Amino acid sequence: MSKYNVLWEYVKNSGVASLLLTFAEIEEITGIPIDHSFLKYKKELAEYGYQVGKISMKAQTVSFQRII
């Protein structure tokens, strides 16, 4: 079980085609701050039918898209 499983479940349960979350929202959902390891874990999201799109350091946001 990865430290981001709760986030992957949140994205999957959203049911939307695309979703934009701030780093603060991700921290609230997961209970941990987003860090560099997120890049390693983001591959796991495909198992939930989504992928990580753009990660904006400037805006501190992460976009998620449903895989078609």
mmCIF file as Biopython writes it, N, C-alpha, C and O atoms, coordinates in Angstrom:
data_model
#
loop_
_atom_site.group_PDB
_atom_site.id
_atom_site.type_symbol
_atom_site.label_atom_id
_atom_site.label_alt_id
_atom_site.label_comp_id
_atom_site.label_asym_id
_atom_site.label_entity_id
_atom_site.label_seq_id
_atom_site.pdbx_PDB_ins_code
_atom_site.Cartn_x
_atom_site.Cartn_y
_atom_site.Cartn_z
_atom_site.occupancy
_atom_site.B_iso_or_equiv
_atom_site.auth_seq_id
_atom_site.auth_asym_id
_atom_site.pdbx_PDB_model_num
ATOM 1   N N  . MET A ? 1  ? 0.848   -1.184 0.000   1.0 0.0 1  A 1 
ATOM 2   C CA . MET A ? 1  ? 0.000   0.000  0.000   1.0 0.0 1  A 1 
ATOM 3   C C  . MET A ? 1  ? 0.890   1.242  0.000   1.0 0.0 1  A 1 
ATOM 4   O O  . MET A ? 1  ? 1.785   1.383  0.833   1.0 0.0 1  A 1 
ATOM 5   N N  . SER A ? 2  ? 0.629   2.128  -0.939  1.0 0.0 2  A 1 
ATOM 6   C CA . SER A ? 2  ? 1.437   3.335  -1.055  1.0 0.0 2  A 1 
ATOM 7   C C  . SER A ? 2  ? 0.860   4.465  -0.202  1.0 0.0 2  A 1 
ATOM 8   O O  . SER A ? 2  ? -0.310  4.450  0.179   1.0 0.0 2  A 1 
ATOM 9   N N  . LYS A ? 3  ? 1.707   5.429  0.078   1.0 0.0 3  A 1 
ATOM 10  C CA . LYS A ? 3  ? 1.255   6.556  0.900   1.0 0.0 3  A 1 
ATOM 11  C C  . LYS A ? 3  ? 0.256   7.436  0.166   1.0 0.0 3  A 1 
ATOM 12  O O  . LYS A ? 3  ? -0.384  8.290  0.780   1.0 0.0 3  A 1 
ATOM 13  N N  . TYR A ? 4  ? 0.114   7.240  -1.136  1.0 0.0 4  A 1 
ATOM 14  C CA . TYR A ? 4  ? -0.828  8.046  -1.913  1.0 0.0 4  A 1 
ATOM 15  C C  . TYR A ? 4  ? -2.118  7.299  -2.281  1.0 0.0 4  A 1 
ATOM 16  O O  . TYR A ? 4  ? -2.939  7.837  -3.024  1.0 0.0 4  A 1 
ATOM 17  N N  . ASN A ? 5  ? -2.314  6.082  -1.781  1.0 0.0 5  A 1 
ATOM 18  C CA . ASN A ? 5  ? -3.528  5.322  -2.108  1.0 0.0 5  A 1 
ATOM 19  C C  . ASN A ? 5  ? -4.804  6.091  -1.804  1.0 0.0 5  A 1 
ATOM 20  O O  . ASN A ? 5  ? -5.758  6.029  -2.580  1.0 0.0 5  A 1 
ATOM 21  N N  . VAL A ? 6  ? -4.840  6.805  -0.700  1.0 0.0 6  A 1 
ATOM 22  C CA . VAL A ? 6  ? -6.045  7.557  -0.352  1.0 0.0 6  A 1 
ATOM 23  C C  . VAL A ? 6  ? -6.310  8.647  -1.400  1.0 0.0 6  A 1 
ATOM 24  O O  . VAL A ? 6  ? -7.465  8.950  -1.698  1.0 0.0 6  A 1 
ATOM 25  N N  . LEU A ? 7  ? -5.256  9.229  -1.954  1.0 0.0 7  A 1 
ATOM 26  C CA . LEU A ? 7  ? -5.427  10.232 -3.018  1.0 0.0 7  A 1 
ATOM 27  C C  . LEU A ? 7  ? -5.932  9.568  -4.294  1.0 0.0 7  A 1 
ATOM 28  O O  . LEU A ? 7  ? -6.830  10.091 -4.953  1.0 0.0 7  A 1 
ATOM 29  N N  . TRP A ? 8  ? -5.363  8.431  -4.640  1.0 0.0 8  A 1 
ATOM 30  C CA . TRP A ? 8  ? -5.813  7.724  -5.855  1.0 0.0 8  A 1 
ATOM 31  C C  . TRP A ? 8  ? -7.288  7.354  -5.728  1.0 0.0 8  A 1 
ATOM 32  O O  . TRP A ? 8  ? -8.040  7.483  -6.694  1.0 0.0 8  A 1 
ATOM 33  N N  . GLU A ? 9  ? -7.710  6.898  -4.554  1.0 0.0 9  A 1 
ATOM 34  C CA . GLU A ? 9  ? -9.124  6.572  -4.333  1.0 0.0 9  A 1 
ATOM 35  C C  . GLU A ? 9  ? -9.994  7.823  -4.469  1.0 0.0 9  A 1 
ATOM 36  O O  . GLU A ? 9  ? -11.077 7.770  -5.053  1.0 0.0 9  A 1 
ATOM 37  N N  . TYR A ? 10 ? -9.526  8.934  -3.935  1.0 0.0 10 A 1 
ATOM 38  C CA . TYR A ? 10 ? -10.254 10.198 -4.022  1.0 0.0 10 A 1 
ATOM 39  C C  . TYR A ? 10 ? -10.464 10.596 -5.484  1.0 0.0 10 A 1 
ATOM 40  O O  . TYR A ? 10 ? -11.569 10.960 -5.887  1.0 0.0 10 A 1 
ATOM 41  N N  . VAL A ? 11 ? -9.393  10.522 -6.266  1.0 0.0 11 A 1 
ATOM 42  C CA . VAL A ? 11 ? -9.476  10.880 -7.693  1.0 0.0 11 A 1 
ATOM 43  C C  . VAL A ? 11 ? -10.440 9.933  -8.406  1.0 0.0 11 A 1 
ATOM 44  O O  . VAL A ? 11 ? -11.309 10.382 -9.153  1.0 0.0 11 A 1 
ATOM 45  N N  . LYS A ? 12 ? -10.293 8.646  -8.183  1.0 0.0 12 A 1 
ATOM 46  C CA . LYS A ? 12 ? -11.171 7.652  -8.814  1.0 0.0 12 A 1 
ATOM 47  C C  . LYS A ? 12 ? -12.627 7.900  -8.442  1.0 0.0 12 A 1 
ATOM 48  O O  . LYS A ? 12 ? -13.499 7.877  -9.311  1.0 0.0 12 A 1 
ATOM 49  N N  . ASN A ? 13 ? -12.899 8.135  -7.160  1.0 0.0 13 A 1 
ATOM 50  C CA . ASN A ? 13 ? -14.271 8.333  -6.693  1.0 0.0 13 A 1 
ATOM 51  C C  . ASN A ? 13 ? -14.875 9.655  -7.121  1.0 0.0 13 A 1 
ATOM 52  O O  . ASN A ? 13 ? -16.088 9.843  -7.026  1.0 0.0 13 A 1 
ATOM 53  N N  . SER A ? 14 ? -14.041 10.580 -7.595  1.0 0.0 14 A 1 
ATOM 54  C CA . SER A ? 14 ? -14.569 11.854 -8.087  1.0 0.0 14 A 1 
ATOM 55  C C  . SER A ? 14 ? -15.446 11.617 -9.320  1.0 0.0 14 A 1 
ATOM 56  O O  . SER A ? 14 ? -16.434 12.320 -9.534  1.0 0.0 14 A 1 
ATOM 57  N N  . GLY A ? 15 ? -15.073 10.621 -10.127 1.0 0.0 15 A 1 
ATOM 58  C CA . GLY A ? 15 ? -15.862 10.264 -11.300 1.0 0.0 15 A 1 
ATOM 59  C C  . GLY A ? 15 ? -15.809 11.255 -12.443 1.0 0.0 15 A 1 
ATOM 60  O O  . GLY A ? 15 ? -16.496 11.067 -13.447 1.0 0.0 15 A 1 
ATOM 61  N N  . VAL A ? 16 ? -15.010 12.307 -12.320 1.0 0.0 16 A 1 
ATOM 62  C CA . VAL A ? 16 ? -14.937 13.326 -13.374 1.0 0.0 16 A 1 
ATOM 63  C C  . VAL A ? 16 ? -13.851 12.975 -14.379 1.0 0.0 16 A 1 
ATOM 64  O O  . VAL A ? 16 ? -12.956 12.180 -14.091 1.0 0.0 16 A 1 
ATOM 65  N N  . ALA A ? 17 ? -13.940 13.578 -15.565 1.0 0.0 17 A 1 
ATOM 66  C CA . ALA A ? 17 ? -12.955 13.316 -16.607 1.0 0.0 17 A 1 
ATOM 67  C C  . ALA A ? 17 ? -11.611 13.956 -16.286 1.0 0.0 17 A 1 
ATOM 68  O O  . ALA A ? 17 ? -10.561 13.405 -16.617 1.0 0.0 17 A 1 
ATOM 69  N N  . SER A ? 18 ? -11.644 15.123 -15.640 1.0 0.0 18 A 1 
ATOM 70  C CA . SER A ? 18 ? -10.396 15.780 -15.245 1.0 0.0 18 A 1 
ATOM 71  C C  . SER A ? 18 ? -10.608 16.500 -13.919 1.0 0.0 18 A 1 
ATOM 72  O O  . SER A ? 18 ? -11.714 16.926 -13.586 1.0 0.0 18 A 1 
ATOM 73  N N  . LEU A ? 19 ? -9.524  16.620 -13.185 1.0 0.0 19 A 1 
ATOM 74  C CA . LEU A ? 19 ? -9.584  17.180 -11.842 1.0 0.0 19 A 1 
ATOM 75  C C  . LEU A ? 19 ? -8.304  17.959 -11.592 1.0 0.0 19 A 1 
ATOM 76  O O  . LEU A ? 19 ? -7.219  17.525 -11.980 1.0 0.0 19 A 1 
ATOM 77  N N  . LEU A ? 20 ? -8.431  19.112 -10.943 1.0 0.0 20 A 1 
ATOM 78  C CA . LEU A ? 20 ? -7.271  19.923 -10.585 1.0 0.0 20 A 1 
ATOM 79  C C  . LEU A ? 20 ? -7.274  20.114 -9.076  1.0 0.0 20 A 1 
ATOM 80  O O  . LEU A ? 20 ? -8.236  20.629 -8.508  1.0 0.0 20 A 1 
ATOM 81  N N  . LEU A ? 21 ? -6.187  19.694 -8.432  1.0 0.0 21 A 1 
ATOM 82  C CA . LEU A ? 21 ? -6.058  19.829 -6.985  1.0 0.0 21 A 1 
ATOM 83  C C  . LEU A ? 21 ? -4.814  20.637 -6.660  1.0 0.0 21 A 1 
ATOM 84  O O  . LEU A ? 21 ? -3.797  20.533 -7.347  1.0 0.0 21 A 1 
ATOM 85  N N  . THR A ? 22 ? -4.899  21.439 -5.615  1.0 0.0 22 A 1 
ATOM 86  C CA . THR A ? 22 ? -3.721  22.169 -5.150  1.0 0.0 22 A 1 
ATOM 87  C C  . THR A ? 22 ? -2.890  21.253 -4.264  1.0 0.0 22 A 1 
ATOM 88  O O  . THR A ? 22 ? -3.369  20.227 -3.782  1.0 0.0 22 A 1 
ATOM 89  N N  . PHE A ? 23 ? -1.637  21.643 -4.061  1.0 0.0 23 A 1 
ATOM 90  C CA . PHE A ? 23 ? -0.778  20.877 -3.157  1.0 0.0 23 A 1 
ATOM 91  C C  . PHE A ? 23 ? -1.409  20.822 -1.773  1.0 0.0 23 A 1 
ATOM 92  O O  . PHE A ? 23 ? -1.348  19.792 -1.101  1.0 0.0 23 A 1 
ATOM 93  N N  . ALA A ? 24 ? -2.018  21.931 -1.342  1.0 0.0 24 A 1 
ATOM 94  C CA . ALA A ? 24 ? -2.653  21.986 -0.016  1.0 0.0 24 A 1 
ATOM 95  C C  . ALA A ? 24 ? -3.826  21.013 0.065   1.0 0.0 24 A 1 
ATOM 96  O O  . ALA A ? 24 ? -4.010  20.352 1.087   1.0 0.0 24 A 1 
ATOM 97  N N  . GLU A ? 25 ? -4.619  20.917 -1.001  1.0 0.0 25 A 1 
ATOM 98  C CA . GLU A ? 25 ? -5.748  19.977 -1.014  1.0 0.0 25 A 1 
ATOM 99  C C  . GLU A ? 25 ? -5.236  18.534 -0.962  1.0 0.0 25 A 1 
ATOM 100 O O  . GLU A ? 25 ? -5.817  17.688 -0.282  1.0 0.0 25 A 1 
ATOM 101 N N  . ILE A ? 26 ? -4.157  18.262 -1.679  1.0 0.0 26 A 1 
ATOM 102 C CA . ILE A ? 26 ? -3.582  16.918 -1.671  1.0 0.0 26 A 1 
ATOM 103 C C  . ILE A ? 26 ? -3.080  16.583 -0.271  1.0 0.0 26 A 1 
ATOM 104 O O  . ILE A ? 26 ? -3.259  15.459 0.200   1.0 0.0 26 A 1 
ATOM 105 N N  . GLU A ? 27 ? -2.457  17.545 0.393   1.0 0.0 27 A 1 
ATOM 106 C CA . GLU A ? 27 ? -1.989  17.322 1.756   1.0 0.0 27 A 1 
ATOM 107 C C  . GLU A ? 27 ? -3.164  17.069 2.698   1.0 0.0 27 A 1 
ATOM 108 O O  . GLU A ? 27 ? -3.078  16.232 3.596   1.0 0.0 27 A 1 
ATOM 109 N N  . GLU A ? 28 ? -4.251  17.791 2.491   1.0 0.0 28 A 1 
ATOM 110 C CA . GLU A ? 28 ? -5.445  17.587 3.331   1.0 0.0 28 A 1 
ATOM 111 C C  . GLU A ? 28 ? -6.027  16.195 3.123   1.0 0.0 28 A 1 
ATOM 112 O O  . GLU A ? 28 ? -6.443  15.543 4.081   1.0 0.0 28 A 1 
ATOM 113 N N  . ILE A ? 29 ? -6.057  15.739 1.875   1.0 0.0 29 A 1 
ATOM 114 C CA . ILE A ? 29 ? -6.615  14.423 1.544   1.0 0.0 29 A 1 
ATOM 115 C C  . ILE A ? 29 ? -5.736  13.300 2.086   1.0 0.0 29 A 1 
ATOM 116 O O  . ILE A ? 29 ? -6.235  12.332 2.660   1.0 0.0 29 A 1 
ATOM 117 N N  . THR A ? 30 ? -4.421  13.438 1.900   1.0 0.0 30 A 1 
ATOM 118 C CA . THR A ? 30 ? -3.503  12.351 2.257   1.0 0.0 30 A 1 
ATOM 119 C C  . THR A ? 30 ? -3.002  12.423 3.691   1.0 0.0 30 A 1 
ATOM 120 O O  . THR A ? 30 ? -2.618  11.410 4.275   1.0 0.0 30 A 1 
ATOM 121 N N  . GLY A ? 31 ? -3.008  13.623 4.254   1.0 0.0 31 A 1 
ATOM 122 C CA . GLY A ? 31 ? -2.455  13.796 5.590   1.0 0.0 31 A 1 
ATOM 123 C C  . GLY A ? 31 ? -0.949  13.983 5.600   1.0 0.0 31 A 1 
ATOM 124 O O  . GLY A ? 31 ? -0.329  14.067 6.660   1.0 0.0 31 A 1 
ATOM 125 N N  . ILE A ? 32 ? -0.362  14.047 4.403   1.0 0.0 32 A 1 
ATOM 126 C CA . ILE A ? 32 ? 1.091   14.262 4.279   1.0 0.0 32 A 1 
ATOM 127 C C  . ILE A ? 32 ? 1.342   15.311 3.197   1.0 0.0 32 A 1 
ATOM 128 O O  . ILE A ? 32 ? 0.562   15.423 2.251   1.0 0.0 32 A 1 
ATOM 129 N N  . PRO A ? 33 ? 2.421   16.078 3.328   1.0 0.0 33 A 1 
ATOM 130 C CA . PRO A ? 33 ? 2.729   17.055 2.282   1.0 0.0 33 A 1 
ATOM 131 C C  . PRO A ? 33 ? 3.224   16.353 1.021   1.0 0.0 33 A 1 
ATOM 132 O O  . PRO A ? 33 ? 3.901   15.328 1.099   1.0 0.0 33 A 1 
ATOM 133 N N  . ILE A ? 34 ? 2.886   16.905 -0.129  1.0 0.0 34 A 1 
ATOM 134 C CA . ILE A ? 34 ? 3.386   16.362 -1.394  1.0 0.0 34 A 1 
ATOM 135 C C  . ILE A ? 34 ? 4.883   16.643 -1.459  1.0 0.0 34 A 1 
ATOM 136 O O  . ILE A ? 34 ? 5.335   17.733 -1.109  1.0 0.0 34 A 1 
ATOM 137 N N  . ASP A ? 35 ? 5.640   15.658 -1.905  1.0 0.0 35 A 1 
ATOM 138 C CA . ASP A ? 35 ? 7.084   15.832 -2.008  1.0 0.0 35 A 1 
ATOM 139 C C  . ASP A ? 35 ? 7.590   15.221 -3.309  1.0 0.0 35 A 1 
ATOM 140 O O  . ASP A ? 35 ? 6.804   14.752 -4.132  1.0 0.0 35 A 1 
ATOM 141 N N  . HIS A ? 36 ? 8.897   15.230 -3.486  1.0 0.0 36 A 1 
ATOM 142 C CA . HIS A ? 36 ? 9.490   14.739 -4.733  1.0 0.0 36 A 1 
ATOM 143 C C  . HIS A ? 36 ? 9.138   13.279 -5.020  1.0 0.0 36 A 1 
ATOM 144 O O  . HIS A ? 36 ? 9.099   12.875 -6.182  1.0 0.0 36 A 1 
ATOM 145 N N  . SER A ? 37 ? 8.886   12.496 -3.995  1.0 0.0 37 A 1 
ATOM 146 C CA . SER A ? 37 ? 8.557   11.077 -4.204  1.0 0.0 37 A 1 
ATOM 147 C C  . SER A ? 37 ? 7.243   10.905 -4.965  1.0 0.0 37 A 1 
ATOM 148 O O  . SER A ? 37 ? 6.980   9.831  -5.505  1.0 0.0 37 A 1 
ATOM 149 N N  . PHE A ? 38 ? 6.414   11.956 -5.012  1.0 0.0 38 A 1 
ATOM 150 C CA . PHE A ? 38 ? 5.154   11.896 -5.759  1.0 0.0 38 A 1 
ATOM 151 C C  . PHE A ? 38 ? 5.413   11.480 -7.205  1.0 0.0 38 A 1 
ATOM 152 O O  . PHE A ? 38 ? 4.603   10.772 -7.803  1.0 0.0 38 A 1 
ATOM 153 N N  . LEU A ? 39 ? 6.523   11.913 -7.759  1.0 0.0 39 A 1 
ATOM 154 C CA . LEU A ? 39 ? 6.857   11.580 -9.143  1.0 0.0 39 A 1 
ATOM 155 C C  . LEU A ? 39 ? 7.023   10.080 -9.324  1.0 0.0 39 A 1 
ATOM 156 O O  . LEU A ? 39 ? 6.683   9.533  -10.374 1.0 0.0 39 A 1 
ATOM 157 N N  . LYS A ? 40 ? 7.545   9.417  -8.301  1.0 0.0 40 A 1 
ATOM 158 C CA . LYS A ? 40 ? 7.714   7.959  -8.361  1.0 0.0 40 A 1 
ATOM 159 C C  . LYS A ? 40 ? 6.365   7.250  -8.228  1.0 0.0 40 A 1 
ATOM 160 O O  . LYS A ? 40 ? 6.094   6.280  -8.937  1.0 0.0 40 A 1 
ATOM 161 N N  . TYR A ? 41 ? 5.529   7.737  -7.323  1.0 0.0 41 A 1 
ATOM 162 C CA . TYR A ? 41 ? 4.264   7.076  -7.023  1.0 0.0 41 A 1 
ATOM 163 C C  . TYR A ? 41 ? 3.164   7.336  -8.054  1.0 0.0 41 A 1 
ATOM 164 O O  . TYR A ? 41 ? 2.205   6.568  -8.135  1.0 0.0 41 A 1 
ATOM 165 N N  . LYS A ? 42 ? 3.288   8.398  -8.836  1.0 0.0 42 A 1 
ATOM 166 C CA . LYS A ? 42 ? 2.195   8.779  -9.736  1.0 0.0 42 A 1 
ATOM 167 C C  . LYS A ? 42 ? 1.834   7.692  -10.746 1.0 0.0 42 A 1 
ATOM 168 O O  . LYS A ? 42 ? 0.715   7.672  -11.258 1.0 0.0 42 A 1 
ATOM 169 N N  . LYS A ? 43 ? 2.767   6.792  -11.035 1.0 0.0 43 A 1 
ATOM 170 C CA . LYS A ? 43 ? 2.493   5.692  -11.973 1.0 0.0 43 A 1 
ATOM 171 C C  . LYS A ? 43 ? 1.392   4.771  -11.463 1.0 0.0 43 A 1 
ATOM 172 O O  . LYS A ? 43 ? 0.688   4.142  -12.254 1.0 0.0 43 A 1 
ATOM 173 N N  . GLU A ? 44 ? 1.242   4.693  -10.145 1.0 0.0 44 A 1 
ATOM 174 C CA . GLU A ? 44 ? 0.233   3.818  -9.545  1.0 0.0 44 A 1 
ATOM 175 C C  . GLU A ? 44 ? -1.191  4.225  -9.911  1.0 0.0 44 A 1 
ATOM 176 O O  . GLU A ? 44 ? -2.100  3.396  -9.884  1.0 0.0 44 A 1 
ATOM 177 N N  . LEU A ? 45 ? -1.385  5.486  -10.248 1.0 0.0 45 A 1 
ATOM 178 C CA . LEU A ? 45 ? -2.726  6.000  -10.510 1.0 0.0 45 A 1 
ATOM 179 C C  . LEU A ? 45 ? -3.387  5.328  -11.709 1.0 0.0 45 A 1 
ATOM 180 O O  . LEU A ? 45 ? -4.615  5.274  -11.782 1.0 0.0 45 A 1 
ATOM 181 N N  . ALA A ? 46 ? -2.599  4.816  -12.647 1.0 0.0 46 A 1 
ATOM 182 C CA . ALA A ? 46 ? -3.156  4.144  -13.826 1.0 0.0 46 A 1 
ATOM 183 C C  . ALA A ? 46 ? -4.034  2.956  -13.430 1.0 0.0 46 A 1 
ATOM 184 O O  . ALA A ? 46 ? -4.993  2.629  -14.129 1.0 0.0 46 A 1 
ATOM 185 N N  . GLU A ? 47 ? -3.707  2.318  -12.317 1.0 0.0 47 A 1 
ATOM 186 C CA . GLU A ? 47 ? -4.507  1.193  -11.831 1.0 0.0 47 A 1 
ATOM 187 C C  . GLU A ? 47 ? -5.919  1.637  -11.438 1.0 0.0 47 A 1 
ATOM 188 O O  . GLU A ? 47 ? -6.824  0.810  -11.331 1.0 0.0 47 A 1 
ATOM 189 N N  . TYR A ? 48 ? -6.100  2.913  -11.229 1.0 0.0 48 A 1 
ATOM 190 C CA . TYR A ? 48 ? -7.391  3.477  -10.824 1.0 0.0 48 A 1 
ATOM 191 C C  . TYR A ? 48 ? -8.119  4.141  -11.999 1.0 0.0 48 A 1 
ATOM 192 O O  . TYR A ? 48 ? -9.181  4.738  -11.819 1.0 0.0 48 A 1 
ATOM 193 N N  . GLY A ? 49 ? -7.537  4.030  -13.208 1.0 0.0 49 A 1 
ATOM 194 C CA . GLY A ? 49 ? -8.183  4.566  -14.398 1.0 0.0 49 A 1 
ATOM 195 C C  . GLY A ? 49 ? -7.890  6.030  -14.673 1.0 0.0 49 A 1 
ATOM 196 O O  . GLY A ? 49 ? -8.582  6.659  -15.473 1.0 0.0 49 A 1 
ATOM 197 N N  . TYR A ? 50 ? -6.886  6.574  -14.028 1.0 0.0 50 A 1 
ATOM 198 C CA . TYR A ? 50 ? -6.514  7.976  -14.209 1.0 0.0 50 A 1 
ATOM 199 C C  . TYR A ? 50 ? -5.013  8.094  -14.396 1.0 0.0 50 A 1 
ATOM 200 O O  . TYR A ? 50 ? -4.260  7.155  -14.139 1.0 0.0 50 A 1 
ATOM 201 N N  . GLN A ? 51 ? -4.595  9.269  -14.849 1.0 0.0 51 A 1 
ATOM 202 C CA . GLN A ? 51 ? -3.176  9.569  -14.943 1.0 0.0 51 A 1 
ATOM 203 C C  . GLN A ? 51 ? -2.925  10.980 -14.424 1.0 0.0 51 A 1 
ATOM 204 O O  . GLN A ? 51 ? -3.817  11.829 -14.434 1.0 0.0 51 A 1 
ATOM 205 N N  . VAL A ? 52 ? -1.715  11.210 -13.978 1.0 0.0 52 A 1 
ATOM 206 C CA . VAL A ? 52 ? -1.319  12.544 -13.550 1.0 0.0 52 A 1 
ATOM 207 C C  . VAL A ? 52 ? -0.966  13.334 -14.794 1.0 0.0 52 A 1 
ATOM 208 O O  . VAL A ? 52 ? -0.182  12.883 -15.629 1.0 0.0 52 A 1 
ATOM 209 N N  . GLY A ? 53 ? -1.549  14.514 -14.911 1.0 0.0 53 A 1 
ATOM 210 C CA . GLY A ? 53 ? -1.240  15.396 -16.029 1.0 0.0 53 A 1 
ATOM 211 C C  . GLY A ? 53 ? -0.135  16.349 -15.634 1.0 0.0 53 A 1 
ATOM 212 O O  . GLY A ? 53 ? 0.952   15.933 -15.234 1.0 0.0 53 A 1 
ATOM 213 N N  . LYS A ? 54 ? -0.422  17.620 -15.750 1.0 0.0 54 A 1 
ATOM 214 C CA . LYS A ? 54 ? 0.575   18.655 -15.458 1.0 0.0 54 A 1 
ATOM 215 C C  . LYS A ? 54 ? 0.716   18.868 -13.953 1.0 0.0 54 A 1 
ATOM 216 O O  . LYS A ? 54 ? -0.265  18.937 -13.212 1.0 0.0 54 A 1 
ATOM 217 N N  . ILE A ? 55 ? 1.973   18.968 -13.535 1.0 0.0 55 A 1 
ATOM 218 C CA . ILE A ? 55 ? 2.293   19.348 -12.163 1.0 0.0 55 A 1 
ATOM 219 C C  . ILE A ? 55 ? 2.905   20.743 -12.250 1.0 0.0 55 A 1 
ATOM 220 O O  . ILE A ? 55 ? 3.985   20.919 -12.814 1.0 0.0 55 A 1 
ATOM 221 N N  . SER A ? 56 ? 2.215   21.730 -11.692 1.0 0.0 56 A 1 
ATOM 222 C CA . SER A ? 56 ? 2.689   23.113 -11.748 1.0 0.0 56 A 1 
ATOM 223 C C  . SER A ? 56 ? 3.292   23.505 -10.410 1.0 0.0 56 A 1 
ATOM 224 O O  . SER A ? 56 ? 2.591   23.610 -9.404  1.0 0.0 56 A 1 
ATOM 225 N N  . MET A ? 57 ? 4.593   23.719 -10.412 1.0 0.0 57 A 1 
ATOM 226 C CA . MET A ? 57 ? 5.266   24.157 -9.195  1.0 0.0 57 A 1 
ATOM 227 C C  . MET A ? 57 ? 4.905   25.615 -8.891  1.0 0.0 57 A 1 
ATOM 228 O O  . MET A ? 57 ? 4.789   26.000 -7.728  1.0 0.0 57 A 1 
ATOM 229 N N  . LYS A ? 58 ? 4.731   26.410 -9.929  1.0 0.0 58 A 1 
ATOM 230 C CA . LYS A ? 58 ? 4.412   27.828 -9.750  1.0 0.0 58 A 1 
ATOM 231 C C  . LYS A ? 58 ? 3.034   27.999 -9.110  1.0 0.0 58 A 1 
ATOM 232 O O  . LYS A ? 58 ? 2.884   28.719 -8.123  1.0 0.0 58 A 1 
ATOM 233 N N  . ALA A ? 59 ? 2.033   27.332 -9.682  1.0 0.0 59 A 1 
ATOM 234 C CA . ALA A ? 59 ? 0.662   27.426 -9.165  1.0 0.0 59 A 1 
ATOM 235 C C  . ALA A ? 59 ? 0.405   26.451 -8.020  1.0 0.0 59 A 1 
ATOM 236 O O  . ALA A ? 59 ? -0.617  26.535 -7.339  1.0 0.0 59 A 1 
ATOM 237 N N  . GLN A ? 60 ? 1.340   25.526 -7.816  1.0 0.0 60 A 1 
ATOM 238 C CA . GLN A ? 60 ? 1.225   24.472 -6.810  1.0 0.0 60 A 1 
ATOM 239 C C  . GLN A ? 60 ? -0.062  23.672 -6.995  1.0 0.0 60 A 1 
ATOM 240 O O  . GLN A ? 60 ? -0.869  23.525 -6.077  1.0 0.0 60 A 1 
ATOM 241 N N  . THR A ? 61 ? -0.225  23.158 -8.220  1.0 0.0 61 A 1 
ATOM 242 C CA . THR A ? 61 ? -1.379  22.340 -8.567  1.0 0.0 61 A 1 
ATOM 243 C C  . THR A ? 61 ? -0.939  21.078 -9.301  1.0 0.0 61 A 1 
ATOM 244 O O  . THR A ? 61 ? 0.145   21.013 -9.882  1.0 0.0 61 A 1 
ATOM 245 N N  . VAL A ? 62 ? -1.815  20.084 -9.254  1.0 0.0 62 A 1 
ATOM 246 C CA . VAL A ? 62 ? -1.625  18.846 -10.002 1.0 0.0 62 A 1 
ATOM 247 C C  . VAL A ? 62 ? -2.929  18.563 -10.727 1.0 0.0 62 A 1 
ATOM 248 O O  . VAL A ? 62 ? -4.003  18.608 -10.126 1.0 0.0 62 A 1 
ATOM 249 N N  . SER A ? 63 ? -2.835  18.272 -12.018 1.0 0.0 63 A 1 
ATOM 250 C CA . SER A ? 63 ? -4.037  17.903 -12.771 1.0 0.0 63 A 1 
ATOM 251 C C  . SER A ? 63 ? -4.060  16.392 -12.970 1.0 0.0 63 A 1 
ATOM 252 O O  . SER A ? 63 ? -3.022  15.745 -13.108 1.0 0.0 63 A 1 
ATOM 253 N N  . PHE A ? 64 ? -5.263  15.858 -12.980 1.0 0.0 64 A 1 
ATOM 254 C CA . PHE A ? 64 ? -5.504  14.433 -13.153 1.0 0.0 64 A 1 
ATOM 255 C C  . PHE A ? 64 ? -6.498  14.251 -14.293 1.0 0.0 64 A 1 
ATOM 256 O O  . PHE A ? 64 ? -7.468  15.004 -14.384 1.0 0.0 64 A 1 
ATOM 257 N N  . GLN A ? 65 ? -6.279  13.260 -15.173 1.0 0.0 65 A 1 
ATOM 258 C CA . GLN A ? 65 ? -7.190  12.973 -16.271 1.0 0.0 65 A 1 
ATOM 259 C C  . GLN A ? 65 ? -7.543  11.495 -16.276 1.0 0.0 65 A 1 
ATOM 260 O O  . GLN A ? 65 ? -6.711  10.623 -16.025 1.0 0.0 65 A 1 
ATOM 261 N N  . ARG A ? 66 ? -8.830  11.249 -16.575 1.0 0.0 66 A 1 
ATOM 262 C CA . ARG A ? 66 ? -9.278  9.865  -16.714 1.0 0.0 66 A 1 
ATOM 263 C C  . ARG A ? 66 ? -8.655  9.280  -17.975 1.0 0.0 66 A 1 
ATOM 264 O O  . ARG A ? 66 ? -8.568  9.953  -19.002 1.0 0.0 66 A 1 
ATOM 265 N N  . ILE A ? 67 ? -8.229  8.044  -17.895 1.0 0.0 67 A 1 
ATOM 266 C CA . ILE A ? 67 ? -7.660  7.341  -19.051 1.0 0.0 67 A 1 
ATOM 267 C C  . ILE A ? 67 ? -8.815  6.769  -19.855 1.0 0.0 67 A 1 
ATOM 268 O O  . ILE A ? 67 ? -9.694  6.101  -19.311 1.0 0.0 67 A 1 
ATOM 269 N N  . ILE A ? 68 ? -8.806  7.030  -21.122 1.0 0.0 68 A 1 
ATOM 270 C CA . ILE A ? 68 ? -9.893  6.571  -22.002 1.0 0.0 68 A 1 
ATOM 271 C C  . ILE A ? 68 ? -9.593  5.172  -22.498 1.0 0.0 68 A 1 
ATOM 272 O O  . ILE A ? 68 ? -10.382 4.602  -23.251 1.0 0.0 68 A 1 
#
